[in-house]
Amino acid sequence: MLMQILSASKLGNSTVKGQADSGLNIDHMYRKSPKGITFFGRLLDSVLLNLPSVKATRIKKNIITKILQNEVSNNIVLGKKTRIIDLASGPARYLVDLIDKSNYDNIEALCLDSDKRSINYGKILAHKKPIRYTKANVFKLGMLKHFSEKVHWIPNIIMATGFFELQNDDVVKKFLEDIHKHLDGGGLILFTGQADNPSKKLMKYVGKTQSGGVWELHLRSPEMLRKWLLDIGFRDVIISLDQLGMYEYCTGRKI
């Protein structure tokens, strides 16, 4: 019954029908534009879009953009172009916002995602901006070495937002190791984790992921993430929490 009711709203419908973790679902949260079937569906969508966890997701977009803006500004002073790889990017609205506020000549981005709909929407969203969207299996990061060697393009930012908290510890540590290998010297890793989520019980009950599994978070402490980054070799590690104590913003530098 609950799932039938939720299906009347856009956010609820995508969540219960296997798109809980999709970039399009996250982008709908960013936009905060209620949609649904009939007036009731739109009203329900409005309620869902104002849940604390969804508000924190909108705040996340703004914080990510600010972190990236700071790194772009540093690179400009150093006379370097910013080259970004975004893993499991979805449409990456934050990158579009970033480039809107920056000089196009100083930024290039490659967005990788397995969801074709998110990739296609990202291309529309970015229009003629220097963002390349590619359908890819992000679990095979070895392709980055081949790509870098082929086009002589090495990223100095590799980021993943809203992705690691859905993976188990072994998978995340392997990703962090691979990112360290493929990141340019002096480059920045940027990713989010979650220390808590006020909607975790509801989402576990009704949420379905693109792989067909249950939407289940892997909550981690800042101390754990810090240790992983330092053990792998990252330095200048900074981990901060949002005001709800939900999202962790993690950065580190390859020295």
Contacts in CASP RR format, 6 or more apart in sequence:
PFRMAT RR
TARGET T0000
AUTHOR 0000-0000-0000
METHOD contacts of the structure
MODEL  1
MLMQILSASKLGNSTVKGQADSGLNIDHMYRKSPKGITFFGRLLDSVLLN
LPSVKATRIKKNIITKILQNEVSNNIVLGKKTRIIDLASGPARYLVDLID
KSNYDNIEALCLDSDKRSINYGKILAHKKPIRYTKANVFKLGMLKHFSEK
VHWIPNIIMATGFFELQNDDVVKKFLEDIHKHLDGGGLILFTGQADNPSK
KLMKYVGKTQSGGVWELHLRSPEMLRKWLLDIGFRDVIISLDQLGMYEYC
TGRKI
2 205 0 8 1.000
2 206 0 8 1.000
3 16 0 8 1.000
3 206 0 8 1.000
5 44 0 8 1.000
6 12 0 8 1.000
6 13 0 8 1.000
6 15 0 8 1.000
6 16 0 8 1.000
6 44 0 8 1.000
6 48 0 8 1.000
6 206 0 8 1.000
7 13 0 8 1.000
7 16 0 8 1.000
7 17 0 8 1.000
8 36 0 8 1.000
8 37 0 8 1.000
8 38 0 8 1.000
8 40 0 8 1.000
8 41 0 8 1.000
8 44 0 8 1.000
9 34 0 8 1.000
9 35 0 8 1.000
9 36 0 8 1.000
9 37 0 8 1.000
9 41 0 8 1.000
9 42 0 8 1.000
9 44 0 8 1.000
9 45 0 8 1.000
9 48 0 8 1.000
10 28 0 8 1.000
10 34 0 8 1.000
10 35 0 8 1.000
10 36 0 8 1.000
10 45 0 8 1.000
11 25 0 8 1.000
11 28 0 8 1.000
11 29 0 8 1.000
11 45 0 8 1.000
11 48 0 8 1.000
11 49 0 8 1.000
11 54 0 8 1.000
12 44 0 8 1.000
12 45 0 8 1.000
12 48 0 8 1.000
12 206 0 8 1.000
13 36 0 8 1.000
14 20 0 8 1.000
14 22 0 8 1.000
14 24 0 8 1.000
14 25 0 8 1.000
14 28 0 8 1.000
15 25 0 8 1.000
15 203 0 8 1.000
15 206 0 8 1.000
15 207 0 8 1.000
15 208 0 8 1.000
15 215 0 8 1.000
16 206 0 8 1.000
16 207 0 8 1.000
16 208 0 8 1.000
17 208 0 8 1.000
18 207 0 8 1.000
18 208 0 8 1.000
18 209 0 8 1.000
18 210 0 8 1.000
18 212 0 8 1.000
19 25 0 8 1.000
19 208 0 8 1.000
19 210 0 8 1.000
20 203 0 8 1.000
20 207 0 8 1.000
20 208 0 8 1.000
20 209 0 8 1.000
20 215 0 8 1.000
21 166 0 8 1.000
21 209 0 8 1.000
21 210 0 8 1.000
21 215 0 8 1.000
22 90 0 8 1.000
22 115 0 8 1.000
22 117 0 8 1.000
22 118 0 8 1.000
22 210 0 8 1.000
23 89 0 8 1.000
23 90 0 8 1.000
23 91 0 8 1.000
23 113 0 8 1.000
23 115 0 8 1.000
23 118 0 8 1.000
24 90 0 8 1.000
24 91 0 8 1.000
24 115 0 8 1.000
24 117 0 8 1.000
24 118 0 8 1.000
24 121 0 8 1.000
26 57 0 8 1.000
26 90 0 8 1.000
26 162 0 8 1.000
27 90 0 8 1.000
27 91 0 8 1.000
27 93 0 8 1.000
27 118 0 8 1.000
27 121 0 8 1.000
28 35 0 8 1.000
28 49 0 8 1.000
29 49 0 8 1.000
29 54 0 8 1.000
29 57 0 8 1.000
29 58 0 8 1.000
30 57 0 8 1.000
30 58 0 8 1.000
30 61 0 8 1.000
30 93 0 8 1.000
32 49 0 8 1.000
32 58 0 8 1.000
34 42 0 8 1.000
34 43 0 8 1.000
34 45 0 8 1.000
34 46 0 8 1.000
34 49 0 8 1.000
35 42 0 8 1.000
35 45 0 8 1.000
36 42 0 8 1.000
36 44 0 8 1.000
36 45 0 8 1.000
48 54 0 8 1.000
51 198 0 8 1.000
51 199 0 8 1.000
52 198 0 8 1.000
52 199 0 8 1.000
52 244 0 8 1.000
52 246 0 8 1.000
53 197 0 8 1.000
53 198 0 8 1.000
53 199 0 8 1.000
53 246 0 8 1.000
54 199 0 8 1.000
55 244 0 8 1.000
56 242 0 8 1.000
56 244 0 8 1.000
56 246 0 8 1.000
56 247 0 8 1.000
57 247 0 8 1.000
59 242 0 8 1.000
59 243 0 8 1.000
59 247 0 8 1.000
60 161 0 8 1.000
60 192 0 8 1.000
60 242 0 8 1.000
60 247 0 8 1.000
61 93 0 8 1.000
61 94 0 8 1.000
61 97 0 8 1.000
63 242 0 8 1.000
63 247 0 8 1.000
63 249 0 8 1.000
64 94 0 8 1.000
64 159 0 8 1.000
64 161 0 8 1.000
64 190 0 8 1.000
64 192 0 8 1.000
64 249 0 8 1.000
65 94 0 8 1.000
65 97 0 8 1.000
65 98 0 8 1.000
65 101 0 8 1.000
67 190 0 8 1.000
67 249 0 8 1.000
67 251 0 8 1.000
68 84 0 8 1.000
68 94 0 8 1.000
68 95 0 8 1.000
68 98 0 8 1.000
68 157 0 8 1.000
68 159 0 8 1.000
68 190 0 8 1.000
69 98 0 8 1.000
69 101 0 8 1.000
69 102 0 8 1.000
71 82 0 8 1.000
71 157 0 8 1.000
71 188 0 8 1.000
71 190 0 8 1.000
72 82 0 8 1.000
72 98 0 8 1.000
72 102 0 8 1.000
72 106 0 8 1.000
72 107 0 8 1.000
75 81 0 8 1.000
75 82 0 8 1.000
75 106 0 8 1.000
75 156 0 8 1.000
76 103 0 8 1.000
76 106 0 8 1.000
80 156 0 8 1.000
81 105 0 8 1.000
81 106 0 8 1.000
81 107 0 8 1.000
81 108 0 8 1.000
82 106 0 8 1.000
82 107 0 8 1.000
82 108 0 8 1.000
82 156 0 8 1.000
82 157 0 8 1.000
83 108 0 8 1.000
83 109 0 8 1.000
83 110 0 8 1.000
83 153 0 8 1.000
83 154 0 8 1.000
83 155 0 8 1.000
83 156 0 8 1.000
83 157 0 8 1.000
83 184 0 8 1.000
84 95 0 8 1.000
84 107 0 8 1.000
84 108 0 8 1.000
84 109 0 8 1.000
84 110 0 8 1.000
84 155 0 8 1.000
84 156 0 8 1.000
84 157 0 8 1.000
84 158 0 8 1.000
84 159 0 8 1.000
85 109 0 8 1.000
85 110 0 8 1.000
85 112 0 8 1.000
85 144 0 8 1.000
85 155 0 8 1.000
85 157 0 8 1.000
85 158 0 8 1.000
85 159 0 8 1.000
85 182 0 8 1.000
86 92 0 8 1.000
86 95 0 8 1.000
86 109 0 8 1.000
86 110 0 8 1.000
86 111 0 8 1.000
86 112 0 8 1.000
86 159 0 8 1.000
86 160 0 8 1.000
86 161 0 8 1.000
87 112 0 8 1.000
87 138 0 8 1.000
87 141 0 8 1.000
87 158 0 8 1.000
87 159 0 8 1.000
87 160 0 8 1.000
87 163 0 8 1.000
87 175 0 8 1.000
88 112 0 8 1.000
88 113 0 8 1.000
88 114 0 8 1.000
88 138 0 8 1.000
88 160 0 8 1.000
88 162 0 8 1.000
88 163 0 8 1.000
89 95 0 8 1.000
89 111 0 8 1.000
89 112 0 8 1.000
89 113 0 8 1.000
89 118 0 8 1.000
89 133 0 8 1.000
90 111 0 8 1.000
90 113 0 8 1.000
90 115 0 8 1.000
90 118 0 8 1.000
90 119 0 8 1.000
90 121 0 8 1.000
90 122 0 8 1.000
91 118 0 8 1.000
91 121 0 8 1.000
91 122 0 8 1.000
91 125 0 8 1.000
92 109 0 8 1.000
92 111 0 8 1.000
92 122 0 8 1.000
92 125 0 8 1.000
92 126 0 8 1.000
92 131 0 8 1.000
92 133 0 8 1.000
93 125 0 8 1.000
94 161 0 8 1.000
95 109 0 8 1.000
95 111 0 8 1.000
95 126 0 8 1.000
95 131 0 8 1.000
96 122 0 8 1.000
96 125 0 8 1.000
96 126 0 8 1.000
96 129 0 8 1.000
96 131 0 8 1.000
98 107 0 8 1.000
99 107 0 8 1.000
99 109 0 8 1.000
99 126 0 8 1.000
99 129 0 8 1.000
99 130 0 8 1.000
99 131 0 8 1.000
104 129 0 8 1.000
104 130 0 8 1.000
107 130 0 8 1.000
108 130 0 8 1.000
108 131 0 8 1.000
108 132 0 8 1.000
108 153 0 8 1.000
109 130 0 8 1.000
109 131 0 8 1.000
109 132 0 8 1.000
110 131 0 8 1.000
110 132 0 8 1.000
110 134 0 8 1.000
110 147 0 8 1.000
110 153 0 8 1.000
110 155 0 8 1.000
111 119 0 8 1.000
111 122 0 8 1.000
111 131 0 8 1.000
111 132 0 8 1.000
111 133 0 8 1.000
111 134 0 8 1.000
112 134 0 8 1.000
112 136 0 8 1.000
112 138 0 8 1.000
113 119 0 8 1.000
113 133 0 8 1.000
113 135 0 8 1.000
113 136 0 8 1.000
113 138 0 8 1.000
114 135 0 8 1.000
114 136 0 8 1.000
114 137 0 8 1.000
114 138 0 8 1.000
114 210 0 8 1.000
115 135 0 8 1.000
115 210 0 8 1.000
116 135 0 8 1.000
119 133 0 8 1.000
119 134 0 8 1.000
119 135 0 8 1.000
120 133 0 8 1.000
122 131 0 8 1.000
122 133 0 8 1.000
123 133 0 8 1.000
126 133 0 8 1.000
136 143 0 8 1.000
138 163 0 8 1.000
139 171 0 8 1.000
141 175 0 8 1.000
141 178 0 8 1.000
141 179 0 8 1.000
141 182 0 8 1.000
142 178 0 8 1.000
142 182 0 8 1.000
144 155 0 8 1.000
144 178 0 8 1.000
144 182 0 8 1.000
145 181 0 8 1.000
145 182 0 8 1.000
147 153 0 8 1.000
148 154 0 8 1.000
148 155 0 8 1.000
148 182 0 8 1.000
154 182 0 8 1.000
154 183 0 8 1.000
154 184 0 8 1.000
155 182 0 8 1.000
155 183 0 8 1.000
155 184 0 8 1.000
155 187 0 8 1.000
156 183 0 8 1.000
156 184 0 8 1.000
156 185 0 8 1.000
156 186 0 8 1.000
156 187 0 8 1.000
156 188 0 8 1.000
157 187 0 8 1.000
157 188 0 8 1.000
157 189 0 8 1.000
157 190 0 8 1.000
158 179 0 8 1.000
158 182 0 8 1.000
158 183 0 8 1.000
158 188 0 8 1.000
158 189 0 8 1.000
158 190 0 8 1.000
159 189 0 8 1.000
159 190 0 8 1.000
159 191 0 8 1.000
160 175 0 8 1.000
160 190 0 8 1.000
160 191 0 8 1.000
160 192 0 8 1.000
161 190 0 8 1.000
161 191 0 8 1.000
161 192 0 8 1.000
162 192 0 8 1.000
162 193 0 8 1.000
163 191 0 8 1.000
164 172 0 8 1.000
164 175 0 8 1.000
164 191 0 8 1.000
164 192 0 8 1.000
164 193 0 8 1.000
164 218 0 8 1.000
165 192 0 8 1.000
165 193 0 8 1.000
165 194 0 8 1.000
165 217 0 8 1.000
165 218 0 8 1.000
165 219 0 8 1.000
165 220 0 8 1.000
166 209 0 8 1.000
166 215 0 8 1.000
166 216 0 8 1.000
166 217 0 8 1.000
166 218 0 8 1.000
167 175 0 8 1.000
167 218 0 8 1.000
168 218 0 8 1.000
169 218 0 8 1.000
169 220 0 8 1.000
172 218 0 8 1.000
172 228 0 8 1.000
173 228 0 8 1.000
173 232 0 8 1.000
176 189 0 8 1.000
176 228 0 8 1.000
176 229 0 8 1.000
176 232 0 8 1.000
176 234 0 8 1.000
177 232 0 8 1.000
179 189 0 8 1.000
180 189 0 8 1.000
180 232 0 8 1.000
180 233 0 8 1.000
180 234 0 8 1.000
180 254 0 8 1.000
183 189 0 8 1.000
183 254 0 8 1.000
184 254 0 8 1.000
185 254 0 8 1.000
185 255 0 8 1.000
186 253 0 8 1.000
186 254 0 8 1.000
186 255 0 8 1.000
187 253 0 8 1.000
187 254 0 8 1.000
188 251 0 8 1.000
188 252 0 8 1.000
188 253 0 8 1.000
188 254 0 8 1.000
189 229 0 8 1.000
189 234 0 8 1.000
189 250 0 8 1.000
189 251 0 8 1.000
189 252 0 8 1.000
189 253 0 8 1.000
189 254 0 8 1.000
190 249 0 8 1.000
190 250 0 8 1.000
190 251 0 8 1.000
190 252 0 8 1.000
191 250 0 8 1.000
192 247 0 8 1.000
192 248 0 8 1.000
192 249 0 8 1.000
192 250 0 8 1.000
193 220 0 8 1.000
193 225 0 8 1.000
193 247 0 8 1.000
193 248 0 8 1.000
193 250 0 8 1.000
194 217 0 8 1.000
194 219 0 8 1.000
194 220 0 8 1.000
194 246 0 8 1.000
194 247 0 8 1.000
194 248 0 8 1.000
195 219 0 8 1.000
195 220 0 8 1.000
195 221 0 8 1.000
195 222 0 8 1.000
195 241 0 8 1.000
195 245 0 8 1.000
195 246 0 8 1.000
195 247 0 8 1.000
195 248 0 8 1.000
196 219 0 8 1.000
196 245 0 8 1.000
196 246 0 8 1.000
197 203 0 8 1.000
197 217 0 8 1.000
197 219 0 8 1.000
197 246 0 8 1.000
198 244 0 8 1.000
198 246 0 8 1.000
200 217 0 8 1.000
200 219 0 8 1.000
203 215 0 8 1.000
203 217 0 8 1.000
204 214 0 8 1.000
204 215 0 8 1.000
204 216 0 8 1.000
204 217 0 8 1.000
207 214 0 8 1.000
207 215 0 8 1.000
208 214 0 8 1.000
208 215 0 8 1.000
209 215 0 8 1.000
220 248 0 8 1.000
222 239 0 8 1.000
222 241 0 8 1.000
222 248 0 8 1.000
222 250 0 8 1.000
225 239 0 8 1.000
225 248 0 8 1.000
225 250 0 8 1.000
226 237 0 8 1.000
226 239 0 8 1.000
229 237 0 8 1.000
229 250 0 8 1.000
229 252 0 8 1.000
230 237 0 8 1.000
233 254 0 8 1.000
233 255 0 8 1.000
234 252 0 8 1.000
234 253 0 8 1.000
234 254 0 8 1.000
234 255 0 8 1.000
235 252 0 8 1.000
235 253 0 8 1.000
235 255 0 8 1.000
236 251 0 8 1.000
236 252 0 8 1.000
236 253 0 8 1.000
236 255 0 8 1.000
237 250 0 8 1.000
237 251 0 8 1.000
237 252 0 8 1.000
238 249 0 8 1.000
238 250 0 8 1.000
238 251 0 8 1.000
238 252 0 8 1.000
239 248 0 8 1.000
239 249 0 8 1.000
239 250 0 8 1.000
239 251 0 8 1.000
240 248 0 8 1.000
240 249 0 8 1.000
241 247 0 8 1.000
241 248 0 8 1.000
241 249 0 8 1.000
242 249 0 8 1.000
END
